[in-house]
Amino acid sequence: MRDPNKIIKIAFLAGAVTDAAAILPMVFPQIAEIIWGFSAFSKQYFFAMGYGATFMLAWTFLLIWAYFKPKERNFVAPLTMIVIIGFFVTELYLILDGLLDPIKLIPTWILKIALLSLFSIGYCQSIKEE
């Protein structure tokens, strides 16, 4: 029998792994320099990244929590999609402001598109089964 929650479970797990990995460039400026090409790390940068890393850690646990009861906690999927879209908007703003090179974002955009696809398909399948 086909598991109707398989895709949303994969989405929750992939999202948790991605969020956990996203903490690294927030905590280690050397990684942010490699990934995004940042070279200036002010106190404001560390303040903002500290908040961001805390958020990413909490969202990692939220996705793990949702993974274990995907049908009951499927509402986490559209919330996560809002966050991913917010990241896209933020990146677009920084590109338009000349602070980020769009070429450096291609790998993360591919990842975000894959995650959005997983979350949207998984969520639609989970609510169809209700």
HUCORWO-V993323 format. One record per residue. N is the residue number from 0. RES is the residue in one small letter. SS is DSSP state (@ for helix, = for strand, . for the rest). PHI is phi in whole degrees, 0 to 359 (none if undefined). BURIAL is + if it has 24 or more other ideal C-beta (glycine too) atoms within 12 Angstrom, else -. Layout:
N,RES,SS,PHI,BURIAL / N,RES,SS,PHI,BURIAL
This chain:
0,m,.,none,- / 1,r,.,285,- / 2,d,.,274,- / 3,p,.,292,- / 4,n,.,260,+ / 5,k,@,300,- / 6,i,@,292,+ / 7,i,@,293,+ / 8,k,@,295,+ / 9,i,@,298,+ / 10,a,@,298,+ / 11,f,@,299,+ / 12,l,@,292,+ / 13,a,@,297,+ / 14,g,@,296,+ / 15,a,@,297,+ / 16,v,@,296,- / 17,t,@,297,+ / 18,d,@,296,+ / 19,a,@,298,- / 20,a,@,293,- / 21,a,@,293,+ / 22,i,@,293,+ / 23,l,@,303,- / 24,p,@,292,+ / 25,m,@,284,+ / 26,v,@,266,- / 27,f,.,244,- / 28,p,@,303,- / 29,q,@,299,- / 30,i,@,288,- / 31,a,@,298,+ / 32,e,@,294,- / 33,i,@,293,- / 34,i,@,286,+ / 35,w,@,255,+ / 36,g,.,80,- / 37,f,.,292,+ / 38,s,.,228,- / 39,a,.,250,- / 40,f,.,237,- / 41,s,.,277,- / 42,k,@,296,- / 43,q,@,295,- / 44,y,@,300,- / 45,f,@,295,- / 46,f,@,298,- / 47,a,@,295,- / 48,m,@,292,+ / 49,g,@,297,- / 50,y,@,296,- / 51,g,@,298,+ / 52,a,@,296,+ / 53,t,@,297,- / 54,f,@,300,- / 55,m,@,296,+ / 56,l,@,296,- / 57,a,@,296,- / 58,w,@,292,+ / 59,t,@,302,+ / 60,f,@,293,- / 61,l,@,298,+ / 62,l,@,292,+ / 63,i,@,295,+ / 64,w,@,302,- / 65,a,@,292,+ / 66,y,@,303,+ / 67,f,@,283,- / 68,k,.,220,- / 69,p,.,297,+ / 70,k,.,292,+ / 71,e,.,288,- / 72,r,.,246,+ / 73,n,.,297,+ / 74,f,@,298,- / 75,v,@,293,+ / 76,a,@,298,+ / 77,p,@,295,- / 78,l,@,298,- / 79,t,@,293,+ / 80,m,@,297,+ / 81,i,@,299,- / 82,v,@,298,+ / 83,i,@,298,+ / 84,i,@,297,- / 85,g,@,300,- / 86,f,@,295,+ / 87,f,@,302,- / 88,v,@,297,- / 89,t,@,299,- / 90,e,@,296,+ / 91,l,@,299,- / 92,y,@,302,- / 93,l,@,292,- / 94,i,@,294,- / 95,l,@,296,- / 96,d,.,275,- / 97,g,.,82,- / 98,l,.,269,- / 99,l,.,230,+ / 100,d,.,275,- / 101,p,@,301,- / 102,i,@,299,- / 103,k,@,293,- / 104,l,@,267,+ / 105,i,@,306,- / 106,p,@,300,- / 107,t,@,287,+ / 108,w,@,294,- / 109,i,@,299,- / 110,l,@,298,+ / 111,k,@,295,+ / 112,i,@,296,- / 113,a,@,297,- / 114,l,@,295,+ / 115,l,@,301,+ / 116,s,@,296,- / 117,l,@,300,+ / 118,f,@,296,+ / 119,s,@,289,+ / 120,i,@,294,+ / 121,g,@,299,+ / 122,y,@,295,+ / 123,c,@,299,- / 124,q,@,293,+ / 125,s,@,291,+ / 126,i,@,278,- / 127,k,@,293,- / 128,e,.,278,- / 129,e,.,286,-
